Amino acid sequence: MTADLGLTAQGEDAPPIVRSFVYYITWPGVDMIKIGTSQALRKRLASLSRSTGKPQLLVVEPGGYQRERSRHSQFASLRTAGTELFRPATVLLEHIDNLCQKIPHWRGMANVGHEWD
């Protein structure tokens, strides 16, 4: 399973090494989901907190700009023009749920814990 997600396994119990992530976040009271990418996820979330309020991290998946562009294309019909914000339609919410199931260790992999719940 790790190969199809672009993961490099370290050992049976260790989270895989991932260099960059595609993240899915929202904010309290905002009915939109941001799909972005970062190589320094904790710093990115802290930066977003300062500019737009504390985000809620929904899930991350391994990947960089190519995967982010792919997700933006996949959910283009839900996208607010000129932004990385998407309406939380069923198809996007199901995708996020599927990622949570496929990558149950995503919090450890991204080294974020529950700080951004």
C-alpha positions, -999 to +999 in steps of 0.1 A: +000+000+000+028+025+007+041+024-028+009+036-044+009+066-021+045+075-028+057+065+007+091+050+017+087+026+046+112+029+075+101-002+094+070-020+105+060+005+133+077+037+121+058+062+099+072+065+064+095+093+054+077+120+035+093+152+022+062+171+012+024+170+017-008+179+001-030+192+030-067+197+033-078+223+058-108+243+068-116+270+094-144+273+120-173+291+104-159+289+069-177+265+045-147+259+023-118+235+022-083+246+011-061+221-007-025+232-006+010+218-004+040+223+019+074+208+027+072+225+062+036+217+073+038+229+109+053+263+097+027+266+070-002+260+094+013+285+118+016+310+090-021+304+080-031+308+117-016+343+118-032+354+086-066+337+086-072+322+121-064+287+133-071+262+106-085+227+112-063+201+095-086+175+080-059+151+065-027+151+046-013+129+018+022+125+005+029+147-025+041+180-038+030+204-064+022+178-090-002+160-067-017+193-056-023+203-092-039+169-098-062+174-068-071+209-080-080+194-114-099+165-098-121+189-078-121+218-103-159+220-104-159+228-067-132+254-068-137+291-061-120+309-091-085+322-085-081+304-051-072+271-036-106+270-019-132+243-027-168+238-017-172+208+007-193+187-016-199+150-009-173+139-035-145+160-018-156+149+017-156+113+006-121+117-008-109+131+025-125+103+044-109+077+021-075+093+026-080+091+064-087+054+060-059+047+035-033+066+056-044+061+093-010+072+105-012+106+086-008+127+118+025+109+128+037+110+092+031+147+091+044+152+126+014+173+136-004+154+163-038+168+173-026+204+176-046+214+145-079+196+152 
